[in-house]
Amino acid sequence: MTVQEKPDLKLALVQTDLFWKDQIANLAMLEEIIMNLQEKVDLIVLPEMFSTGFTMDAEEVAEPMNFFTSRWLRQLSAQTGAVLTGSIVIKEGGHFYNRLLWVEPSGKFSKYDKRHLFRMAQEDHHYSMGTERVVFEWKGWRIFPQICYDLRFPVWSRNRVINDELEYDMLFYVASWPHPRIQAWDILLQARAVENLSYAVGVNRVGQDGNGIPYSGHSAAYNFKGERMAYAENEETILYVSLKYEELKLYREKFPAWRDADHFDLKGSHGIENS
């Protein structure tokens, strides 16, 4: 697909409070928000563990793939004509995953399992680590998904050079990033845009969870130069963002810093290679 064939990519970033471990209430609330969006969009991004809140009670709240929440995502994607994405707790093969689902209007599903598990909350004791990098494609755009704590690890999110072009055009993070460390969220999200010559988007929640942990939003979108395109403070809101591929392409041609990147292989204990 040529630049001319790549339309602007229009996003709705849903920053909201969540009901603690109450799937029915969360899905009802989010469905009302989604069905009442004020603009037609291509991609709707929900927070991390949007159906339950960020919980370590994996066995209590988990569901299998293609079950209730998966079907809910498929239905709303078909109704809106937009991709819906966000993470939920999935049980598969005797393991629990903090899994981001990517659901297209056609019903096609893709997934990304959180790579970096937040040990300070013992997430690594309750969930299994993801082992695959994935890049989604939608309307000609190449889009790289990440989840919350992944934001702290730039090697994992590096925009690799493949066949003499960068691997993705946009990366996004769905999160439950607590208020006490919100400055790190702001800094790192902007940095990911600059270092990867990519649009960078982050969707965080607000409110307080059942463990008394406060969240203060700061959902945002940055362009490839690190300029802020959209930003929300500590309130429930929808951010609408329009990404322009031609501007991204022209900037990469004018400022090709990616051609001077170091080449390396990442070989970890889980058999992952990144070159």
Phi and psi in degrees as GROMACS dihedral restraints (atoms count N, CA, C in turn):
[ dihedral_restraints ]
;  ai    aj    ak    al  type     phi  dphi    fc
    3     4     5     6     1   -80.0    20    10
    4     5     6     7     1   170.2    20    10
    6     7     8     9     1   -54.9    20    10
    7     8     9    10     1   -42.8    20    10
    9    10    11    12     1   -64.3    20    10
   10    11    12    13     1   -26.5    20    10
   12    13    14    15     1   -87.5    20    10
   13    14    15    16     1    -7.6    20    10
   15    16    17    18     1   -94.5    20    10
   16    17    18    19     1   107.0    20    10
   18    19    20    21     1   -74.0    20    10
   19    20    21    22     1   167.6    20    10
   21    22    23    24     1   -56.4    20    10
   22    23    24    25     1   143.0    20    10
   24    25    26    27     1  -101.2    20    10
   25    26    27    28     1   117.4    20    10
   27    28    29    30     1  -102.8    20    10
   28    29    30    31     1   127.2    20    10
   30    31    32    33     1  -116.3    20    10
   31    32    33    34     1   148.2    20    10
   33    34    35    36     1  -120.6    20    10
   34    35    36    37     1   118.4    20    10
   36    37    38    39     1  -102.8    20    10
   37    38    39    40     1   116.6    20    10
   39    40    41    42     1   -97.3    20    10
   40    41    42    43     1   103.8    20    10
   42    43    44    45     1  -101.7    20    10
   43    44    45    46     1   115.2    20    10
   45    46    47    48     1  -149.5    20    10
   46    47    48    49     1   163.7    20    10
   48    49    50    51     1   -77.8    20    10
   49    50    51    52     1   162.7    20    10
   51    52    53    54     1  -131.2    20    10
   52    53    54    55     1   145.7    20    10
   54    55    56    57     1   -78.3    20    10
   55    56    57    58     1   135.0    20    10
   57    58    59    60     1   -70.6    20    10
   58    59    60    61     1   114.1    20    10
   60    61    62    63     1    52.0    20    10
   61    62    63    64     1    37.3    20    10
   63    64    65    66     1  -124.1    20    10
   64    65    66    67     1    88.0    20    10
   66    67    68    69     1   -60.2    20    10
   67    68    69    70     1   -45.6    20    10
   69    70    71    72     1   -61.1    20    10
   70    71    72    73     1   -46.2    20    10
   72    73    74    75     1   -65.0    20    10
   73    74    75    76     1   -41.3    20    10
   75    76    77    78     1   -66.3    20    10
   76    77    78    79     1   -43.8    20    10
   78    79    80    81     1   -68.2    20    10
   79    80    81    82     1   -36.1    20    10
   81    82    83    84     1   -64.9    20    10
   82    83    84    85     1   -43.8    20    10
   84    85    86    87     1   -63.7    20    10
   85    86    87    88     1   -46.2    20    10
   87    88    89    90     1   -68.7    20    10
   88    89    90    91     1   -35.0    20    10
   90    91    92    93     1   -63.2    20    10
   91    92    93    94     1   -40.6    20    10
   93    94    95    96     1   -62.7    20    10
   94    95    96    97     1   -41.5    20    10
   96    97    98    99     1   -62.9    20    10
   97    98    99   100     1   -48.8    20    10
   99   100   101   102     1   -65.3    20    10
  100   101   102   103     1   -41.6    20    10
  102   103   104   105     1   -74.9    20    10
  103   104   105   106     1    -8.6    20    10
  105   106   107   108     1  -116.5    20    10
  106   107   108   109     1    21.3    20    10
  108   109   110   111     1   -58.6    20    10
  109   110   111   112     1   142.1    20    10
  111   112   113   114     1   -83.7    20    10
  112   113   114   115     1   -11.0    20    10
  114   115   116   117     1  -134.0    20    10
  115   116   117   118     1   152.0    20    10
  117   118   119   120     1   -78.0    20    10
  118   119   120   121     1   125.7    20    10
  120   121   122   123     1  -128.9    20    10
  121   122   123   124     1   166.6    20    10
  123   124   125   126     1   -98.9    20    10
  124   125   126   127     1   -24.8    20    10
  126   127   128   129     1  -145.4    20    10
  127   128   129   130     1   128.3    20    10
  129   130   131   132     1  -114.5    20    10
  130   131   132   133     1   121.5    20    10
  132   133   134   135     1  -111.7    20    10
  133   134   135   136     1   125.0    20    10
  135   136   137   138     1  -107.2    20    10
  136   137   138   139     1   162.3    20    10
  138   139   140   141     1   -70.8    20    10
  139   140   141   142     1   175.8    20    10
  141   142   143   144     1   -65.3    20    10
  142   143   144   145     1   137.6    20    10
  144   145   146   147     1    46.3    20    10
  145   146   147   148     1    53.0    20    10
  147   148   149   150     1   -66.5    20    10
  148   149   150   151     1   -18.4    20    10
  150   151   152   153     1   -91.5    20    10
  151   152   153   154     1    -9.5    20    10
  153   154   155   156     1  -137.9    20    10
  154   155   156   157     1   -20.9    20    10
  156   157   158   159     1    84.5    20    10
  157   158   159   160     1   161.9    20    10
  159   160   161   162     1   -75.8    20    10
  160   161   162   163     1   103.8    20    10
  162   163   164   165     1  -129.6    20    10
  163   164   165   166     1   148.7    20    10
  165   166   167   168     1   -92.6    20    10
  166   167   168   169     1     0.6    20    10
  168   169   170   171     1   -84.0    20    10
  169   170   171   172     1    61.4    20    10
  171   172   173   174     1   -60.4    20    10
  172   173   174   175     1   -44.9    20    10
  174   175   176   177     1   -63.1    20    10
  175   176   177   178     1   -32.7    20    10
  177   178   179   180     1   -71.9    20    10
  178   179   180   181     1   -37.8    20    10
  180   181   182   183     1  -108.7    20    10
  181   182   183   184     1    -8.5    20    10
  183   184   185   186     1   -67.5    20    10
  184   185   186   187     1   153.7    20    10
  186   187   188   189     1  -138.4    20    10
  187   188   189   190     1   157.9    20    10
  189   190   191   192     1   -76.5    20    10
  190   191   192   193     1   166.7    20    10
  192   193   194   195     1   -63.2    20    10
  193   194   195   196     1   152.7    20    10
  195   196   197   198     1    60.3    20    10
  196   197   198   199     1    32.3    20    10
  198   199   200   201     1  -109.0    20    10
  199   200   201   202     1  -147.5    20    10
  201   202   203   204     1   -58.3    20    10
  202   203   204   205     1   -53.9    20    10
  204   205   206   207     1   -69.3    20    10
  205   206   207   208     1   -36.9    20    10
  207   208   209   210     1   -59.9    20    10
  208   209   210   211     1   -43.2    20    10
  210   211   212   213     1   -67.5    20    10
  211   212   213   214     1   -37.1    20    10
  213   214   215   216     1   -61.7    20    10
  214   215   216   217     1   -44.5    20    10
  216   217   218   219     1   -62.3    20    10
  217   218   219   220     1   -43.6    20    10
  219   220   221   222     1   -61.7    20    10
  220   221   222   223     1   -42.5    20    10
  222   223   224   225     1   -64.2    20    10
  223   224   225   226     1   -47.2    20    10
  225   226   227   228     1   -69.8    20    10
  226   227   228   229     1   -33.5    20    10
  228   229   230   231     1   -63.9    20    10
  229   230   231   232     1   -42.8    20    10
  231   232   233   234     1   -64.5    20    10
  232   233   234   235     1   -38.5    20    10
  234   235   236   237     1   -71.2    20    10
  235   236   237   238     1   -36.7    20    10
  237   238   239   240     1   -91.8    20    10
  238   239   240   241     1   -20.8    20    10
  240   241   242   243     1    75.3    20    10
  241   242   243   244     1    13.0    20    10
  243   244   245   246     1  -115.3    20    10
  244   245   246   247     1   154.2    20    10
  246   247   248   249     1   -70.4    20    10
  247   248   249   250     1   137.4    20    10
  249   250   251   252     1  -111.6    20    10
  250   251   252   253     1   138.1    20    10
  252   253   254   255     1  -147.3    20    10
  253   254   255   256     1   151.1    20    10
  255   256   257   258     1   166.9    20    10
  256   257   258   259     1   169.1    20    10
  258   259   260   261     1  -106.8    20    10
  259   260   261   262     1   150.1    20    10
  261   262   263   264     1  -138.1    20    10
  262   263   264   265     1   174.5    20    10
  264   265   266   267     1   -91.9    20    10
  265   266   267   268     1   121.3    20    10
  267   268   269   270     1  -119.0    20    10
  268   269   270   271     1   138.2    20    10
  270   271   272   273     1  -106.6    20    10
  271   272   273   274     1   127.2    20    10
  273   274   275   276     1  -151.4    20    10
  274   275   276   277     1   128.0    20    10
  276   277   278   279     1    57.8    20    10
  277   278   279   280     1    34.0    20    10
  279   280   281   282     1    79.4    20    10
  280   281   282   283     1     5.1    20    10
  282   283   284   285     1  -117.8    20    10
  283   284   285   286     1   156.8    20    10
  285   286   287   288     1  -110.2    20    10
  286   287   288   289     1   139.1    20    10
  288   289   290   291     1  -131.0    20    10
  289   290   291   292     1   141.1    20    10
  291   292   293   294     1   -86.6    20    10
  292   293   294   295     1    94.0    20    10
  294   295   296   297     1  -111.3    20    10
  295   296   297   298     1   125.5    20    10
  297   298   299   300     1   -84.3    20    10
  298   299   300   301     1   128.4    20    10
  300   301   302   303     1  -105.1    20    10
  301   302   303   304     1   140.1    20    10
  303   304   305   306     1  -122.3    20    10
  304   305   306   307     1   110.9    20    10
  306   307   308   309     1  -121.0    20    10
  307   308   309   310     1   121.5    20    10
  309   310   311   312     1   -94.8    20    10
  310   311   312   313     1   158.0    20    10
  312   313   314   315     1   -57.3    20    10
  313   314   315   316     1   -25.8    20    10
  315   316   317   318     1   -71.3    20    10
  316   317   318   319     1   -13.3    20    10
  318   319   320   321     1    99.6    20    10
  319   320   321   322     1    -6.0    20    10
  321   322   323   324     1   -64.6    20    10
  322   323   324   325     1   133.3    20    10
  324   325   326   327     1  -109.4    20    10
  325   326   327   328     1   140.7    20    10
  327   328   329   330     1  -133.0    20    10
  328   329   330   331     1   166.6    20    10
  330   331   332   333     1  -147.9    20    10
  331   332   333   334     1   158.9    20    10
  333   334   335   336     1  -142.5    20    10
  334   335   336   337     1   125.9    20    10
  336   337   338   339     1   -94.2    20    10
  337   338   339   340     1   131.2    20    10
  339   340   341   342     1   -52.4    20    10
  340   341   342   343     1   125.8    20    10
  342   343   344   345     1   -81.2    20    10
  343   344   345   346     1   -49.8    20    10
  345   346   347   348     1   -99.2    20    10
  346   347   348   349     1   112.0    20    10
  348   349   350   351     1   -94.2    20    10
  349   350   351   352     1   133.7    20    10
  351   352   353   354     1   -75.1    20    10
  352   353   354   355     1    94.7    20    10
  354   355   356   357     1   -64.8    20    10
  355   356   357   358     1   -26.1    20    10
  357   358   359   360     1   -66.9    20    10
  358   359   360   361     1   -18.8    20    10
  360   361   362   363     1  -107.6    20    10
  361   362   363   364     1     8.5    20    10
  363   364   365   366     1    61.3    20    10
  364   365   366   367     1    31.3    20    10
  366   367   368   369     1   -60.5    20    10
  367   368   369   370     1   -32.2    20    10
  369   370   371   372     1   -69.3    20    10
  370   371   372   373     1   -14.1    20    10
  372   373   374   375     1   -86.9    20    10
  373   374   375   376     1   -18.9    20    10
  375   376   377   378     1  -113.6    20    10
  376   377   378   379     1   -20.0    20    10
  378   379   380   381     1  -126.7    20    10
  379   380   381   382     1   154.4    20    10
  381   382   383   384     1   -92.9    20    10
  382   383   384   385     1   143.5    20    10
  384   385   386   387     1   -74.2    20    10
  385   386   387   388     1   139.5    20    10
  387   388   389   390     1   -72.7    20    10
  388   389   390   391     1   152.2    20    10
  390   391   392   393     1  -125.6    20    10
  391   392   393   394     1     3.9    20    10
  393   394   395   396     1  -126.7    20    10
  394   395   396   397     1   133.7    20    10
  396   397   398   399     1   -83.3    20    10
  397   398   399   400     1   138.0    20    10
  399   400   401   402     1  -133.7    20    10
  400   401   402   403     1   151.1    20    10
  402   403   404   405     1  -127.7    20    10
  403   404   405   406     1   122.4    20    10
  405   406   407   408     1   -88.0    20    10
  406   407   408   409     1   155.3    20    10
  408   409   410   411     1  -124.2    20    10
  409   410   411   412     1   133.1    20    10
  411   412   413   414     1  -150.4    20    10
  412   413   414   415     1   119.0    20    10
  414   415   416   417     1    55.0    20    10
  415   416   417   418     1    37.5    20    10
  417   418   419   420     1    88.6    20    10
  418   419   420   421     1   -12.5    20    10
  420   421   422   423     1   -85.6    20    10
  421   422   423   424     1   143.8    20    10
  423   424   425   426     1  -104.9    20    10
  424   425   426   427     1   124.1    20    10
  426   427   428   429     1  -129.8    20    10
  427   428   429   430     1   129.5    20    10
  429   430   431   432     1  -109.9    20    10
  430   431   432   433     1   117.4    20    10
  432   433   434   435     1   -91.3    20    10
  433   434   435   436     1   144.7    20    10
  435   436   437   438     1  -143.3    20    10
  436   437   438   439     1   163.6    20    10
  438   439   440   441     1  -130.4    20    10
  439   440   441   442     1   117.0    20    10
  441   442   443   444     1    41.7    20    10
  442   443   444   445     1  -101.6    20    10
  444   445   446   447     1   -56.3    20    10
  445   446   447   448     1   -23.3    20    10
  447   448   449   450     1   -54.0    20    10
  448   449   450   451     1   -26.0    20    10
  450   451   452   453     1   -59.1    20    10
  451   452   453   454     1   -26.5    20    10
  453   454   455   456     1   -80.9    20    10
  454   455   456   457     1    -1.6    20    10
  456   457   458   459     1  -125.3    20    10
  457   458   459   460     1    87.7    20    10
  459   460   461   462     1   -67.2    20    10
  460   461   462   463     1   -25.1    20    10
  462   463   464   465     1   -63.6    20    10
  463   464   465   466     1   -41.3    20    10
  465   466   467   468     1   -65.7    20    10
  466   467   468   469     1   -31.9    20    10
  468   469   470   471     1   -97.0    20    10
  469   470   471   472     1     6.4    20    10
  471   472   473   474     1   -58.0    20    10
  472   473   474   475     1   136.8    20    10
  474   475   476   477     1   -82.6    20    10
  475   476   477   478     1    98.0    20    10
  477   478   479   480     1   -74.7    20    10
  478   479   480   481     1   156.2    20    10
  480   481   482   483     1   -94.4    20    10
  481   482   483   484     1   119.5    20    10
  483   484   485   486     1  -130.1    20    10
  484   485   486   487     1   123.7    20    10
  486   487   488   489     1    53.5    20    10
  487   488   489   490     1    43.1    20    10
  489   490   491   492     1    64.4    20    10
  490   491   492   493     1    28.1    20    10
  492   493   494   495     1  -149.4    20    10
  493   494   495   496     1   159.5    20    10
  495   496   497   498     1   -72.3    20    10
  496   497   498   499     1   148.5    20    10
  498   499   500   501     1   -68.1    20    10
  499   500   501   502     1   -36.5    20    10
  501   502   503   504     1  -140.3    20    10
  502   503   504   505     1   162.6    20    10
  504   505   506   507     1  -103.9    20    10
  505   506   507   508     1   -24.2    20    10
  507   508   509   510     1  -147.8    20    10
  508   509   510   511     1   139.8    20    10
  510   511   512   513     1  -122.3    20    10
  511   512   513   514     1   149.4    20    10
  513   514   515   516     1  -139.8    20    10
  514   515   516   517     1   153.0    20    10
  516   517   518   519     1  -124.1    20    10
  517   518   519   520     1   129.4    20    10
  519   520   521   522     1  -103.1    20    10
  520   521   522   523     1   138.5    20    10
  522   523   524   525     1  -148.3    20    10
  523   524   525   526     1   157.8    20    10
  525   526   527   528     1  -127.0    20    10
  526   527   528   529     1    74.9    20    10
  528   529   530   531     1   -97.2    20    10
  529   530   531   532     1   115.4    20    10
  531   532   533   534     1   -67.0    20    10
  532   533   534   535     1   154.1    20    10
  534   535   536   537     1   -57.9    20    10
  535   536   537   538     1   -40.9    20    10
  537   538   539   540     1   -59.3    20    10
  538   539   540   541     1   -21.4    20    10
  540   541   542   543     1  -116.9    20    10
  541   542   543   544     1    25.3    20    10
  543   544   545   546     1   -68.2    20    10
  544   545   546   547     1   -26.3    20    10
  546   547   548   549     1   -62.9    20    10
  547   548   549   550     1   -38.2    20    10
  549   550   551   552     1   -63.5    20    10
  550   551   552   553     1   -39.3    20    10
  552   553   554   555     1   -58.0    20    10
  553   554   555   556     1   -48.2    20    10
  555   556   557   558     1   -60.5    20    10
  556   557   558   559     1   -46.5    20    10
  558   559   560   561     1   -66.2    20    10
  559   560   561   562     1   -48.0    20    10
  561   562   563   564     1   -71.5    20    10
  562   563   564   565     1   -36.2    20    10
  564   565   566   567     1   -63.4    20    10
  565   566   567   568     1   -43.0    20    10
  567   568   569   570     1   -64.1    20    10
  568   569   570   571     1   -40.7    20    10
  570   571   572   573     1   -62.9    20    10
  571   572   573   574     1   -39.1    20    10
  573   574   575   576     1   -61.0    20    10
  574   575   576   577     1   -35.3    20    10
  576   577   578   579     1   -65.8    20    10
  577   578   579   580     1   -47.4    20    10
  579   580   581   582     1   -65.3    20    10
  580   581   582   583     1   -50.3    20    10
  582   583   584   585     1   -71.4    20    10
  583   584   585   586     1   -23.4    20    10
  585   586   587   588     1  -103.1    20    10
  586   587   588   589     1     2.3    20    10
  588   589   590   591     1    46.3    20    10
  589   590   591   592     1    54.4    20    10
  591   592   593   594     1  -145.7    20    10
  592   593   594   595     1   155.0    20    10
  594   595   596   597     1   -65.7    20    10
  595   596   597   598     1   141.5    20    10
  597   598   599   600     1  -130.9    20    10
  598   599   600   601     1   130.7    20    10
  600   601   602   603     1  -129.2    20    10
  601   602   603   604     1   139.6    20    10
  603   604   605   606     1  -135.7    20    10
  604   605   606   607     1   133.9    20    10
  606   607   608   609     1  -121.1    20    10
  607   608   609   610     1   115.0    20    10
  609   610   611   612     1  -115.6    20    10
  610   611   612   613     1   159.7    20    10
  612   613   614   615     1   -92.9    20    10
  613   614   615   616     1   172.3    20    10
  615   616   617   618     1  -124.0    20    10
  616   617   618   619     1   179.5    20    10
  618   619   620   621     1    91.0    20    10
  619   620   621   622     1  -164.5    20    10
  621   622   623   624     1  -130.7    20    10
  622   623   624   625     1   135.3    20    10
  624   625   626   627     1   -88.3    20    10
  625   626   627   628     1  -177.5    20    10
  627   628   629   630     1   -69.5    20    10
  628   629   630   631     1   -11.4    20    10
  630   631   632   633     1   -95.8    20    10
  631   632   633   634     1     4.8    20    10
  633   634   635   636     1    80.9    20    10
  634   635   636   637     1    13.7    20    10
  636   637   638   639     1   -86.4    20    10
  637   638   639   640     1   125.9    20    10
  639   640   641   642     1   -88.9    20    10
  640   641   642   643     1   147.2    20    10
  642   643   644   645     1  -127.7    20    10
  643   644   645   646     1   141.3    20    10
  645   646   647   648     1  -125.3    20    10
  646   647   648   649     1    25.9    20    10
  648   649   650   651     1    68.1    20    10
  649   650   651   652     1  -115.8    20    10
  651   652   653   654     1    65.7    20    10
  652   653   654   655     1    28.5    20    10
  654   655   656   657     1   -57.7    20    10
  655   656   657   658     1   144.3    20    10
  657   658   659   660     1  -160.4    20    10
  658   659   660   661     1   163.8    20    10
  660   661   662   663     1  -134.2    20    10
  661   662   663   664     1   137.0    20    10
  663   664   665   666     1  -125.0    20    10
  664   665   666   667     1   147.7    20    10
  666   667   668   669     1   -86.9    20    10
  667   668   669   670     1  -178.3    20    10
  669   670   671   672     1   -65.6    20    10
  670   671   672   673     1   -13.2    20    10
  672   673   674   675     1   -99.8    20    10
  673   674   675   676     1     1.9    20    10
  675   676   677   678     1    84.5    20    10
  676   677   678   679     1    11.4    20    10
  678   679   680   681     1   -81.5    20    10
  679   680   681   682     1   134.3    20    10
  681   682   683   684     1   -74.3    20    10
  682   683   684   685     1   127.0    20    10
  684   685   686   687     1  -100.9    20    10
  685   686   687   688     1   -30.3    20    10
  687   688   689   690     1  -157.0    20    10
  688   689   690   691     1   150.5    20    10
  690   691   692   693     1  -161.2    20    10
  691   692   693   694     1   140.6    20    10
  693   694   695   696     1  -126.6    20    10
  694   695   696   697     1   139.4    20    10
  696   697   698   699     1   -81.1    20    10
  697   698   699   700     1  -148.6    20    10
  699   700   701   702     1   -92.0    20    10
  700   701   702   703     1    71.0    20    10
  702   703   704   705     1  -152.2    20    10
  703   704   705   706     1   157.9    20    10
  705   706   707   708     1   -74.4    20    10
  706   707   708   709     1   124.8    20    10
  708   709   710   711     1  -162.0    20    10
  709   710   711   712     1   169.3    20    10
  711   712   713   714     1  -117.7    20    10
  712   713   714   715     1   126.5    20    10
  714   715   716   717     1  -100.1    20    10
  715   716   717   718     1   128.9    20    10
  717   718   719   720     1  -105.5    20    10
  718   719   720   721     1   129.2    20    10
  720   721   722   723     1  -135.2    20    10
  721   722   723   724     1   139.7    20    10
  723   724   725   726     1  -119.2    20    10
  724   725   726   727     1   120.3    20    10
  726   727   728   729     1   -99.5    20    10
  727   728   729   730     1   138.2    20    10
  729   730   731   732     1  -115.2    20    10
  730   731   732   733     1   114.1    20    10
  732   733   734   735     1   -68.0    20    10
  733   734   735   736     1   -38.6    20    10
  735   736   737   738     1   -61.3    20    10
  736   737   738   739     1   -38.7    20    10
  738   739   740   741     1   -64.6    20    10
  739   740   741   742     1   -39.8    20    10
  741   742   743   744     1   -62.7    20    10
  742   743   744   745     1   -48.8    20    10
  744   745   746   747     1   -61.3    20    10
  745   746   747   748     1   -45.7    20    10
  747   748   749   750     1   -64.7    20    10
  748   749   750   751     1   -37.3    20    10
  750   751   752   753     1   -68.4    20    10
  751   752   753   754     1   -40.1    20    10
  753   754   755   756     1   -62.9    20    10
  754   755   756   757     1   -32.8    20    10
  756   757   758   759     1   -73.8    20    10
  757   758   759   760     1   -37.8    20    10
  759   760   761   762     1   -76.0    20    10
  760   761   762   763     1   -34.1    20    10
  762   763   764   765     1  -130.1    20    10
  763   764   765   766     1    73.5    20    10
  765   766   767   768     1   -82.9    20    10
  766   767   768   769     1    55.1    20    10
  768   769   770   771     1   -59.9    20    10
  769   770   771   772     1   -26.9    20    10
  771   772   773   774     1   -62.0    20    10
  772   773   774   775     1   -22.5    20    10
  774   775   776   777     1   -72.9    20    10
  775   776   777   778     1   -13.9    20    10
  777   778   779   780     1  -104.2    20    10
  778   779   780   781     1    11.7    20    10
  780   781   782   783     1   -68.0    20    10
  781   782   783   784     1   150.1    20    10
  783   784   785   786     1   -73.5    20    10
  784   785   786   787     1   140.1    20    10
  786   787   788   789     1   -96.7    20    10
  787   788   789   790     1   133.6    20    10
  789   790   791   792     1  -157.6    20    10
  790   791   792   793     1   164.8    20    10
  792   793   794   795     1  -114.0    20    10
  793   794   795   796     1   137.7    20    10
  795   796   797   798     1  -107.0    20    10
  796   797   798   799     1   112.0    20    10
  798   799   800   801     1  -120.8    20    10
  799   800   801   802     1   110.9    20    10
  801   802   803   804     1  -107.4    20    10
  802   803   804   805     1   179.4    20    10
  804   805   806   807     1   -69.4    20    10
  805   806   807   808     1   -11.2    20    10
  807   808   809   810     1  -104.5    20    10
  808   809   810   811     1    18.1    20    10
  810   811   812   813     1    74.5    20    10
  811   812   813   814     1    24.5    20    10
  813   814   815   816     1   -93.8    20    10
  814   815   816   817     1   134.1    20    10
  816   817   818   819     1  -120.7    20    10
  817   818   819   820     1   136.5    20    10
  819   820   821   822     1  -135.8    20    10
  820   821   822   823     1   113.7    20    10
